[in-house]
């Protein structure tokens, strides 16, 4: 089975690298920027670049249309003839009217972590997606990480946690490292490395020992220790801050 990716930018490039790393064969891609496409191909062994979106649509059974919202309908409308073999279209810009072009489509919200095999993709199946089509897409996305199947009306809410999430989590980690380093005149790069390692270790501990956040907090925040008062400030201030973030995002 041939797999296509139209759009090799901020989301398409990580997907290509993730699928390549997972050993997915028959992988084809197209980007309007040939230079960018060649950079991605150099990082994704097995990815074959094609010269047009039409070639990808004609050749591939599953096509990831991972482009900006204003580009999806434009590309599909310009290549209606190439859709005659009815590829499954996997769209990363929900709320596009893909039913105008095919009955085999699925809406997704991926994230940039797909390149590592630890991505998280939200999925809402289009009404024409048969069980076999769903299974095909599910296997491909699982090669790049976790898949969360949701009703269409819930995609935007969960998107704050997954698709938007890496930017928030990276910012919070870096800010915490920088504040500590600046207050005490420490090596900033070393502080950032420590935070990243501690974050990775915390997630690994939760996964390995089936611990929730409360259990981790209980292990770290000993009564009378330094963690407890800092945690009290976080508990008081972070929830309102998170609410303001969602308001600003329109979610």
N, C-alpha and C positions, 0 to 999 in steps of 0.2 A: 504494500500500500504506500502510495506517495503522499507526503505531508507537505503543505505549503505554508509559508509565512509571507504575507504582504505587509510591509512596514517593519523595518529593522532598527527602530529607534529605542526609546527608553524602556519599552516593554517587549517589543519583538526581539531585540538583541538578547536580553536575558533568557527569553524562551528558547531561542536558537541554541544558545550555549548550554542550557539545561537539558534540552532534548538530545543534543550531541553528546553531552557527558553521560547521559543515560543509555547511550548506544542505539538510539532510534535511527533507523536507516531510511533511505528514500526521502531525504529532507531537502526541500527547495525553497529559495527565498528571493524576494525582490524588494528593492528600496528605490525611491526616486533619486536618492543620492548614491551613485555608484561607489564613490570613495568610502562612504560609511558602510555600505554593504560589504565591500572587500575587507574592511577592518573587522567586521563581525565574522565573516567567513574564515578569517585567519585565526579566530578564537574558537570556532565551532567546526572542528574537523568533520567532514562528511556533508556539510551544507553546500549545496550547489546553487550558484546564483543564476537566475534567469533574467532576460532582458525586458520583461514587461509583466504587469499584473495579469494580463490576458493569458500569458503562457502558464503562469502558476494556476490560474483557474481552470484552464483546459486540462492540465496534466494531473492535478492532485485530487484525491478523493476527499481530503479534509484540508480546508484552508483557513488559517488564522488571519483574520483581518484586524491587525493590531495597529490601528492608526488613530489619529485625532478624530473626534466626532464629526467635524465638518468635512473630513476626507472620505469617510466610509461610503456614504451614498454616492458621492462624486465618482469614486473608483468603480463601484458596482454598476452605476448607470452607464458609464462609459464602456463597460465590458459585458453588456447583457448577453451578447452572442456567446461569449466564452463560458457562460453559466449553463449552457444547454445540457452538460453532462451531470448537472445537479450535485456539485460538491457540497459537503457539509460546511457551512460557514460558521466559524467561531469568532464572535464579535466582542471586542473589549471596550466598546463604547455603547452601553445599554441605552435604550430609548430611541434607537434608530429603527426605522420601519423596514426591516429586512424581509418581511413577508411580501413586500412589493417585488422582491427578486427571487425568492425561493421559499419552500416550506420546510427546508432542512437547515435550521439555524439555531444557535444558542448564544445567549448573552453571558458575558463573563466580566468580572473585575479581577485581574491578576495583580501580582506585585513583583517588584524588581528582584526579589529573592529567588525567582525561578532559576536563575543561573547556577545556584548552589545545589539545586535539588531539594531545597527546603522552602520553596515558595508556598503561597497560600492563594488559591483561586476560588472566587465565588462564582457559582454557576446557576443559571436559571434556564431550563430547557424551553425551547420554542414549542408551540403546540403540535408541530408536524414531526417532531423528533421521535422516531421509533426506538424501542428498547435497544436494538442492535446499534443504532446510531449513537445513542447515549453512551453505551458501553465503549464504543470506539473512542469517543472524545474523552471519556473518563480515564481510560488507560493512558492516553497521551499526556493529559494534564497531571496525572499521578506520577508520571516519570519525572516531573519537575517539582513535585511537592504535594501538599494536601489539597483536597478538593472538597468544597462545602456546597452542597446542593440546596438551593433556597427558592422560595416563591419570589417572583419578580419584584413585588412590592417591598421586599426586605433588603434588596441588594444595596441600596444607598446607605442604609443604616449600618450594615455590617462592613461596608466599604471603609468606614472611618477606622476600623480596627485592622484591616488587612491591606488594602490597596494604599490608603493614606499612611498606614501605620509605620512603615520603615522610616519615613522622614521624622515622625514624632519621636520614635524611640531612639533614633540616632541623635537627634537634637538634645533630648533629655540626658542621655548618657554623656555626651560631650560637654554639656553645660555643667553637669555635676563635677566632672573631672576638672574642668577649667576653673570653677569657683574654688575648689579645694586647693588646686595648684597655685592660683594667684594669691590666695589668702596666706599661704605659708611659704611662698617663693620656691615652689617645687618644679621639677621638670614636667612641662605640660604633656609632652609626648608620652612619657612614662606613665603619668596619671591617666591619660586616655587609654593606654594599653591595659592598665590594671582594671579600669572600669569595664572595658569590653570583655576581658577574661572573666571577671566576676559575674557579669551578666550571662555569658555563655555557661559558666559553671552553675549558676542558679537555675537556669532553664534545664540543664542536664540533670541536676539533682531532683527537680520536680518530676521529670520524665522517668528517671531510673527508679525512684522510690515512690512514685505515684503520690506526690505531695502537692497540696494546693498552697496558695499564697499564705493562708493563715498559718499553716504548719511551718513554712519557712520563717515567717515573722516570729513565731513562738520560739524557734530555735535560736534566733539571732538577738531579739530584743529582750535581754535579761532584765528583770526588775532592778532599777537603780543604775543600770549601765548607760552608756552614752547614746545608744541607738534609740532608747525609749523616748526621750524628749524630742529628738529630731523627727521620729516617726509621728509624734503627736502633732507637730506642725504640718507635716505632710498630710496627715489624715484630715486636718481641719481645712486646709487651703486647696488641696488638689482637686477635690470633687467640684467645687464652684468654678475653678479654672477650667476643668474639662468641659463643664457646661458652657462656658463662654466660648471655648474653642468650637464646640458643635454649633453654637449660634452663628459664629462667624463663617462657618462652612455651609450654613444653610441646612444642617442635618439635626 
